[in-house]
Amino acid sequence: MENRKNLCAMIPESLHTQARTEQEQMQLTLSQYVEMVLKEHFENGGKNMANGTTRTLAFQVSEELFGRIKDHLKATGLSQKEFVIGLIEQALKDAEAKAAQEEGAPADAQGEQPA
């Protein structure tokens, strides 16, 4: 395991409140949260955070589901972010394909009864 170092910085109170609120919503320790934010920043070359092209999506799940997800992540080597984004992208792709298919389908194929 890589050696760890402490990082301390004074930030505006409003930013502190935002960060702590998101950190609590994500159910992460402060160390986990700051590490996640810094990794995202450096993995994206600082671009996404600086110009606001990304948004945070946070939600809570049951302890049982969280454990199942963590087991899956260990088995696949995916990060939590990669896993969730992959699921969302696949669900949107499926929904968009279904919508496009329904737009091109005859009226009675959409469940409507002919007159």
Secondary structure, DSSP 8 states (H G I E B T S, - for coil): ------------HHHHHHHHHHHHHTT--HHHHHHHHHHHHHHTTTHHHHHT----------HHHHHHHHHHHHHH---HHHHHHHHHHHHHHHHHHHHHHHHHS-GGGGT----
